[in-house]
Amino acid sequence: MTVLVGTISASTAAAAFETLRIPQRVSASTAAKEARRTAERQTRGASGQDVGEPANIIQSTEVALDLMTMGQRQPQAGLKQALELYSDS
């Protein structure tokens, strides 16, 4: 009887193991949301709208600042007051 001993790399073993894993079940609502997003992206792509255009992306810093100040009204000057302060300096 002959015994063959071989070695494989850890990444190869991990890749082989990943194919044997049972995929995680996704809830119906999550699957529906993903399908809606995919359809929306395809519609935008077909209409010529580039999803990656900067005008179509909300900057995360703007959102973060909005969330930080949400519910806290910041004092704002009127146009007349702003012009007066600007001309004074």
N, CA, C and O atoms as CSV, one atom per row, in Angstrom:
chain,resi,resn,atom,element,x,y,z
A,1,MET,N,N,0.842,-1.163,0.000
A,1,MET,CA,C,0.000,0.000,0.000
A,1,MET,C,C,0.891,1.231,0.000
A,1,MET,O,O,1.840,1.318,0.780
A,2,THR,N,N,0.591,2.171,-0.863
A,2,THR,CA,C,1.389,3.380,-0.977
A,2,THR,C,C,0.587,4.558,-0.429
A,2,THR,O,O,-0.593,4.722,-0.740
A,3,VAL,N,N,1.242,5.366,0.386
A,3,VAL,CA,C,0.613,6.557,0.951
A,3,VAL,C,C,1.285,7.775,0.337
A,3,VAL,O,O,2.507,7.917,0.385
A,4,LEU,N,N,0.476,8.647,-0.237
A,4,LEU,CA,C,1.014,9.864,-0.820
A,4,LEU,C,C,0.792,11.014,0.158
A,4,LEU,O,O,-0.314,11.220,0.659
A,5,VAL,N,N,1.838,11.738,0.413
A,5,VAL,CA,C,1.755,12.890,1.306
A,5,VAL,C,C,2.091,14.127,0.482
A,5,VAL,O,O,3.120,14.184,-0.191
A,6,GLY,N,N,1.215,15.099,0.549
A,6,GLY,CA,C,1.452,16.328,-0.200
A,6,GLY,C,C,1.177,17.531,0.680
A,6,GLY,O,O,0.591,17.415,1.756
A,7,THR,N,N,1.598,18.656,0.215
A,7,THR,CA,C,1.347,19.880,0.973
A,7,THR,C,C,0.589,20.857,0.080
A,7,THR,O,O,0.760,20.886,-1.138
A,8,ILE,N,N,-0.243,21.644,0.723
A,8,ILE,CA,C,-0.939,22.710,0.010
A,8,ILE,C,C,-0.829,23.975,0.847
A,8,ILE,O,O,-0.642,23.921,2.062
A,9,SER,N,N,-0.945,25.081,0.196
A,9,SER,CA,C,-0.832,26.344,0.925
A,9,SER,C,C,-2.114,26.614,1.705
A,9,SER,O,O,-3.162,26.029,1.430
A,10,ALA,N,N,-2.010,27.495,2.667
A,10,ALA,CA,C,-3.166,27.845,3.492
A,10,ALA,C,C,-4.247,28.526,2.656
A,10,ALA,O,O,-5.435,28.304,2.886
A,11,SER,N,N,-3.852,29.345,1.698
A,11,SER,CA,C,-4.851,30.033,0.871
A,11,SER,C,C,-5.607,29.045,-0.018
A,11,SER,O,O,-6.805,29.210,-0.246
A,12,THR,N,N,-4.921,28.029,-0.516
A,12,THR,CA,C,-5.585,27.004,-1.317
A,12,THR,C,C,-6.560,26.210,-0.465
A,12,THR,O,O,-7.667,25.901,-0.904
A,13,ALA,N,N,-6.150,25.880,0.749
A,13,ALA,CA,C,-7.026,25.149,1.660
A,13,ALA,C,C,-8.252,25.985,2.017
A,13,ALA,O,O,-9.364,25.461,2.088
A,14,ALA,N,N,-8.053,27.278,2.239
A,14,ALA,CA,C,-9.172,28.161,2.575
A,14,ALA,C,C,-10.140,28.272,1.403
A,14,ALA,O,O,-11.355,28.262,1.598
A,15,ALA,N,N,-9.612,28.377,0.193
A,15,ALA,CA,C,-10.468,28.472,-0.988
A,15,ALA,C,C,-11.280,27.195,-1.165
A,15,ALA,O,O,-12.463,27.250,-1.501
A,16,ALA,N,N,-10.648,26.048,-0.939
A,16,ALA,CA,C,-11.363,24.778,-1.046
A,16,ALA,C,C,-12.434,24.663,0.029
A,16,ALA,O,O,-13.522,24.148,-0.230
A,17,PHE,N,N,-12.135,25.135,1.220
A,17,PHE,CA,C,-13.094,25.070,2.319
A,17,PHE,C,C,-14.281,25.992,2.070
A,17,PHE,O,O,-15.413,25.646,2.406
A,18,GLU,N,N,-14.034,27.162,1.483
A,18,GLU,CA,C,-15.110,28.121,1.211
A,18,GLU,C,C,-16.148,27.538,0.253
A,18,GLU,O,O,-17.335,27.838,0.373
A,19,THR,N,N,-15.718,26.717,-0.687
A,19,THR,CA,C,-16.671,26.123,-1.626
A,19,THR,C,C,-17.572,25.109,-0.939
A,19,THR,O,O,-18.667,24.827,-1.426
A,20,LEU,N,N,-17.129,24.559,0.180
A,20,LEU,CA,C,-17.924,23.574,0.907
A,20,LEU,C,C,-18.901,24.198,1.893
A,20,LEU,O,O,-19.812,23.523,2.372
A,21,ARG,N,N,-18.724,25.469,2.198
A,21,ARG,CA,C,-19.598,26.135,3.169
A,21,ARG,C,C,-21.013,26.267,2.636
A,21,ARG,O,O,-21.229,26.455,1.439
A,22,ILE,N,N,-21.962,26.168,3.535
A,22,ILE,CA,C,-23.360,26.368,3.179
A,22,ILE,C,C,-23.613,27.872,3.189
A,22,ILE,O,O,-23.311,28.534,4.181
A,23,PRO,N,N,-24.159,28.425,2.109
A,23,PRO,CA,C,-24.380,29.877,2.076
A,23,PRO,C,C,-25.407,30.305,3.125
A,23,PRO,O,O,-26.343,29.572,3.444
A,24,GLN,N,N,-25.205,31.497,3.641
A,24,GLN,CA,C,-26.093,32.033,4.658
A,24,GLN,C,C,-27.423,32.410,4.027
A,24,GLN,O,O,-27.460,32.948,2.920
A,25,ARG,N,N,-28.511,32.130,4.727
A,25,ARG,CA,C,-29.837,32.473,4.211
A,25,ARG,C,C,-30.067,33.967,4.352
A,25,ARG,O,O,-29.688,34.580,5.349
A,26,VAL,N,N,-30.686,34.532,3.351
A,26,VAL,CA,C,-30.976,35.961,3.338
A,26,VAL,C,C,-32.483,36.131,3.487
A,26,VAL,O,O,-33.266,35.418,2.859
A,27,SER,N,N,-32.879,37.087,4.330
A,27,SER,CA,C,-34.309,37.318,4.521
A,27,SER,C,C,-34.928,37.848,3.231
A,27,SER,O,O,-34.240,38.417,2.383
A,28,ALA,N,N,-36.225,37.654,3.101
A,28,ALA,CA,C,-36.926,38.078,1.884
A,28,ALA,C,C,-36.867,39.590,1.704
A,28,ALA,O,O,-36.744,40.078,0.581
A,29,SER,N,N,-36.956,40.336,2.810
A,29,SER,CA,C,-36.928,41.798,2.693
A,29,SER,C,C,-35.558,42.277,2.218
A,29,SER,O,O,-35.468,43.202,1.410
A,30,THR,N,N,-34.493,41.649,2.718
A,30,THR,CA,C,-33.144,42.021,2.285
A,30,THR,C,C,-32.952,41.689,0.811
A,30,THR,O,O,-32.373,42.479,0.064
A,31,ALA,N,N,-33.432,40.535,0.395
A,31,ALA,CA,C,-33.316,40.145,-1.014
A,31,ALA,C,C,-34.094,41.112,-1.904
A,31,ALA,O,O,-33.637,41.463,-2.992
A,32,ALA,N,N,-35.269,41.543,-1.441
A,32,ALA,CA,C,-36.070,42.491,-2.223
A,32,ALA,C,C,-35.371,43.837,-2.334
A,32,ALA,O,O,-35.372,44.452,-3.401
A,33,LYS,N,N,-34.767,44.304,-1.231
A,33,LYS,CA,C,-34.038,45.580,-1.260
A,33,LYS,C,C,-32.870,45.508,-2.236
A,33,LYS,O,O,-32.645,46.432,-3.017
A,34,GLU,N,N,-32.130,44.403,-2.184
A,34,GLU,CA,C,-30.989,44.245,-3.090
A,34,GLU,C,C,-31.452,44.207,-4.547
A,34,GLU,O,O,-30.814,44.797,-5.418
A,35,ALA,N,N,-32.558,43.517,-4.810
A,35,ALA,CA,C,-33.083,43.450,-6.176
A,35,ALA,C,C,-33.506,44.830,-6.655
A,35,ALA,O,O,-33.282,45.188,-7.811
A,36,ARG,N,N,-34.126,45.613,-5.755
A,36,ARG,CA,C,-34.539,46.978,-6.103
A,36,ARG,C,C,-33.322,47.841,-6.420
A,36,ARG,O,O,-33.324,48.593,-7.395
A,37,ARG,N,N,-32.279,47.730,-5.591
A,37,ARG,CA,C,-31.053,48.515,-5.824
A,37,ARG,C,C,-30.414,48.142,-7.151
A,37,ARG,O,O,-29.985,49.012,-7.910
A,38,THR,N,N,-30.352,46.845,-7.428
A,38,THR,CA,C,-29.752,46.386,-8.679
A,38,THR,C,C,-30.540,46.902,-9.877
A,38,THR,O,O,-29.956,47.370,-10.854
A,39,ALA,N,N,-31.863,46.817,-9.800
A,39,ALA,CA,C,-32.702,47.313,-10.899
A,39,ALA,C,C,-32.535,48.815,-11.073
A,39,ALA,O,O,-32.500,49.313,-12.198
A,40,GLU,N,N,-32.433,49.537,-9.961
A,40,GLU,CA,C,-32.252,50.990,-10.021
A,40,GLU,C,C,-30.919,51.344,-10.670
A,40,GLU,O,O,-30.845,52.271,-11.476
A,41,ARG,N,N,-29.865,50.605,-10.320
A,41,ARG,CA,C,-28.546,50.851,-10.923
A,41,ARG,C,C,-28.579,50.585,-12.419
A,41,ARG,O,O,-28.012,51.342,-13.207
A,42,GLN,N,N,-29.253,49.497,-12.807
A,42,GLN,CA,C,-29.337,49.166,-14.229
A,42,GLN,C,C,-30.135,50.223,-14.985
A,42,GLN,O,O,-29.792,50.569,-16.116
A,43,THR,N,N,-31.193,50.734,-14.367
A,43,THR,CA,C,-31.998,51.780,-14.997
A,43,THR,C,C,-31.174,53.046,-15.172
A,43,THR,O,O,-31.223,53.684,-16.224
A,44,ARG,N,N,-30.424,53.405,-14.150
A,44,ARG,CA,C,-29.569,54.599,-14.251
A,44,ARG,C,C,-28.514,54.416,-15.323
A,44,ARG,O,O,-28.231,55.338,-16.088
A,45,GLY,N,N,-27.931,53.225,-15.380
A,45,GLY,CA,C,-26.912,52.956,-16.388
A,45,GLY,C,C,-27.479,53.022,-17.789
A,45,GLY,O,O,-26.821,53.523,-18.701
A,46,ALA,N,N,-28.698,52.521,-17.977
A,46,ALA,CA,C,-29.332,52.525,-19.292
A,46,ALA,C,C,-29.742,53.930,-19.712
A,46,ALA,O,O,-29.750,54.246,-20.902
A,47,SER,N,N,-30.083,54.776,-18.739
A,47,SER,CA,C,-30.517,56.130,-19.080
A,47,SER,C,C,-29.344,57.077,-19.309
A,47,SER,O,O,-29.541,58.245,-19.644
A,48,GLY,N,N,-28.131,56.578,-19.131
A,48,GLY,CA,C,-26.962,57.417,-19.367
A,48,GLY,C,C,-26.491,58.152,-18.138
A,48,GLY,O,O,-25.468,58.836,-18.181
A,49,GLN,N,N,-27.212,58.026,-17.044
A,49,GLN,CA,C,-26.793,58.668,-15.802
A,49,GLN,C,C,-25.692,57.834,-15.191
A,49,GLN,O,O,-25.865,56.636,-14.970
A,50,ASP,N,N,-24.575,58.450,-14.921
A,50,ASP,CA,C,-23.469,57.733,-14.305
A,50,ASP,C,C,-23.635,57.777,-12.794
A,50,ASP,O,O,-23.686,58.851,-12.195
A,51,VAL,N,N,-23.719,56.594,-12.184
A,51,VAL,CA,C,-23.897,56.524,-10.736
A,51,VAL,C,C,-22.684,57.093,-10.022
A,51,VAL,O,O,-22.801,57.618,-8.914
A,52,GLY,N,N,-21.527,56.993,-10.647
A,52,GLY,CA,C,-20.305,57.459,-10.012
A,52,GLY,C,C,-20.043,58.946,-10.155
A,52,GLY,O,O,-19.026,59.439,-9.669
A,53,GLU,N,N,-20.943,59.675,-10.814
A,53,GLU,CA,C,-20.736,61.116,-10.959
A,53,GLU,C,C,-20.760,61.784,-9.596
A,53,GLU,O,O,-21.591,61.444,-8.754
A,54,PRO,N,N,-19.856,62.732,-9.368
A,54,PRO,CA,C,-19.828,63.408,-8.068
A,54,PRO,C,C,-21.139,64.106,-7.719
A,54,PRO,O,O,-21.474,64.232,-6.542
A,55,ALA,N,N,-21.880,64.558,-8.719
A,55,ALA,CA,C,-23.142,65.249,-8.443
A,55,ALA,C,C,-24.187,64.297,-7.876
A,55,ALA,O,O,-25.109,64.727,-7.182
A,56,ASN,N,N,-24.046,63.002,-8.168
A,56,ASN,CA,C,-25.027,62.020,-7.711
A,56,ASN,C,C,-24.664,61.406,-6.363
A,56,ASN,O,O,-25.432,60.610,-5.823
A,57,ILE,N,N,-23.523,61.757,-5.819
A,57,ILE,CA,C,-23.058,61.156,-4.571
A,57,ILE,C,C,-23.118,62.187,-3.458
A,57,ILE,O,O,-22.608,63.299,-3.599
A,58,ILE,N,N,-23.741,61.815,-2.358
A,58,ILE,CA,C,-23.774,62.694,-1.190
A,58,ILE,C,C,-22.470,62.474,-0.434
A,58,ILE,O,O,-22.129,61.343,-0.086
A,59,GLN,N,N,-21.759,63.538,-0.186
A,59,GLN,CA,C,-20.495,63.419,0.516
A,59,GLN,C,C,-20.737,63.000,1.961
A,59,GLN,O,O,-21.618,63.538,2.631
A,60,SER,N,N,-19.957,62.047,2.431
A,60,SER,CA,C,-20.159,61.523,3.778
A,60,SER,C,C,-19.887,62.576,4.843
A,60,SER,O,O,-20.498,62.534,5.911
A,61,THR,N,N,-18.984,63.520,4.581
A,61,THR,CA,C,-18.735,64.568,5.574
A,61,THR,C,C,-19.949,65.463,5.730
A,61,THR,O,O,-20.275,65.882,6.841
A,62,GLU,N,N,-20.623,65.762,4.622
A,62,GLU,CA,C,-21.830,66.577,4.709
A,62,GLU,C,C,-22.892,65.869,5.534
A,62,GLU,O,O,-23.550,66.485,6.373
A,63,VAL,N,N,-23.056,64.582,5.296
A,63,VAL,CA,C,-24.051,63.816,6.038
A,63,VAL,C,C,-23.678,63.757,7.509
A,63,VAL,O,O,-24.540,63.915,8.373
A,64,ALA,N,N,-22.402,63.532,7.804
A,64,ALA,CA,C,-21.957,63.451,9.196
A,64,ALA,C,C,-22.198,64.770,9.916
A,64,ALA,O,O,-22.656,64.780,11.058
A,65,LEU,N,N,-21.892,65.879,9.256
A,65,LEU,CA,C,-22.121,67.181,9.882
A,65,LEU,C,C,-23.608,67.430,10.097
A,65,LEU,O,O,-24.008,67.977,11.125
A,66,ASP,N,N,-24.425,67.031,9.130
A,66,ASP,CA,C,-25.871,67.188,9.295
A,66,ASP,C,C,-26.379,66.370,10.471
A,66,ASP,O,O,-27.216,66.840,11.242
A,67,LEU,N,N,-25.877,65.150,10.610
A,67,LEU,CA,C,-26.320,64.297,11.708
A,67,LEU,C,C,-25.832,64.815,13.052
A,67,LEU,O,O,-26.528,64.684,14.059
A,68,MET,N,N,-24.635,65.405,13.076
A,68,MET,CA,C,-24.100,65.934,14.336
A,68,MET,C,C,-24.919,67.121,14.817
A,68,MET,O,O,-25.105,67.301,16.021
A,69,THR,N,N,-25.407,67.927,13.892
A,69,THR,CA,C,-26.132,69.139,14.280
A,69,THR,C,C,-27.643,68.960,14.211
A,69,THR,O,O,-28.390,69.920,14.398
A,70,MET,N,N,-28.101,67.732,13.943
A,70,MET,CA,C,-29.532,67.506,13.822
A,70,MET,C,C,-30.226,67.819,15.152
A,70,MET,O,O,-29.801,67.353,16.210
A,71,GLY,N,N,-31.266,68.591,15.085
A,71,GLY,CA,C,-32.012,68.945,16.283
A,71,GLY,C,C,-31.431,70.133,17.020
A,71,GLY,O,O,-32.022,70.609,17.990
A,72,GLN,N,N,-30.295,70.616,16.581
A,72,GLN,CA,C,-29.658,71.777,17.208
A,72,GLN,C,C,-29.671,72.905,16.187
A,72,GLN,O,O,-28.856,72.915,15.264
A,73,ARG,N,N,-30.567,73.833,16.341
A,73,ARG,CA,C,-30.643,74.951,15.409
A,73,ARG,C,C,-29.436,75.847,15.610
A,73,ARG,O,O,-29.185,76.328,16.715
A,74,GLN,N,N,-28.707,76.065,14.561
A,74,GLN,CA,C,-27.541,76.928,14.613
A,74,GLN,C,C,-27.982,78.353,14.308
A,74,GLN,O,O,-28.769,78.570,13.385
A,75,PRO,N,N,-27.488,79.330,15.069
A,75,PRO,CA,C,-27.879,80.716,14.792
A,75,PRO,C,C,-27.371,81.140,13.412
A,75,PRO,O,O,-26.220,80.893,13.051
A,76,GLN,N,N,-28.249,81.775,12.664
A,76,GLN,CA,C,-27.884,82.228,11.334
A,76,GLN,C,C,-28.200,83.708,11.207
A,76,GLN,O,O,-29.198,84.195,11.740
A,77,ALA,N,N,-27.350,84.402,10.507
A,77,ALA,CA,C,-27.554,85.833,10.290
A,77,ALA,C,C,-28.365,86.020,9.018
A,77,ALA,O,O,-28.284,85.215,8.090
A,78,GLY,N,N,-29.135,87.073,8.986
A,78,GLY,CA,C,-29.866,87.417,7.780
A,78,GLY,C,C,-28.915,88.025,6.763
A,78,GLY,O,O,-27.764,88.317,7.086
A,79,LEU,N,N,-29.379,88.214,5.556
A,79,LEU,CA,C,-28.542,88.760,4.492
A,79,LEU,C,C,-28.056,90.161,4.835
A,79,LEU,O,O,-26.886,90.484,4.631
A,80,LYS,N,N,-28.950,90.988,5.352
A,80,LYS,CA,C,-28.586,92.364,5.691
A,80,LYS,C,C,-27.502,92.385,6.766
A,80,LYS,O,O,-26.528,93.130,6.660
A,81,GLN,N,N,-27.679,91.557,7.805
A,81,GLN,CA,C,-26.699,91.506,8.891
A,81,GLN,C,C,-25.356,90.973,8.389
A,81,GLN,O,O,-24.302,91.468,8.786
A,82,ALA,N,N,-25.395,89.974,7.526
A,82,ALA,CA,C,-24.158,89.413,6.989
A,82,ALA,C,C,-23.408,90.448,6.159
A,82,ALA,O,O,-22.186,90.555,6.255
A,83,LEU,N,N,-24.139,91.212,5.341
A,83,LEU,CA,C,-23.495,92.246,4.526
A,83,LEU,C,C,-22.895,93.346,5.392
A,83,LEU,O,O,-21.814,93.855,5.094
A,84,GLU,N,N,-23.600,93.715,6.472
A,84,GLU,CA,C,-23.066,94.728,7.388
A,84,GLU,C,C,-21.786,94.243,8.055
A,84,GLU,O,O,-20.807,94.984,8.138
A,85,LEU,N,N,-21.793,93.008,8.525
A,85,LEU,CA,C,-20.602,92.460,9.180
A,85,LEU,C,C,-19.443,92.330,8.196
A,85,LEU,O,O,-18.288,92.548,8.561
A,86,TYR,N,N,-19.751,91.976,6.955
A,86,TYR,CA,C,-18.718,91.833,5.945
A,86,TYR,C,C,-18.103,93.189,5.599
A,86,TYR,O,O,-16.890,93.301,5.424
A,87,SER,N,N,-18.937,94.204,5.503
A,87,SER,CA,C,-18.424,95.531,5.145
A,87,SER,C,C,-17.646,96.159,6.307
A,87,SER,O,O,-16.763,96.985,6.075
A,88,ASP,N,N,-17.961,95.778,7.557
A,88,ASP,CA,C,-17.230,96.299,8.716
A,88,ASP,C,C,-15.797,95.784,8.770
A,88,ASP,O,O,-14.917,96.479,9.279
A,89,SER,N,N,-15.548,94.606,8.268
A,89,SER,CA,C,-14.196,94.040,8.393
A,89,SER,C,C,-13.324,94.307,7.222
A,89,SER,O,O,-12.167,93.886,7.205
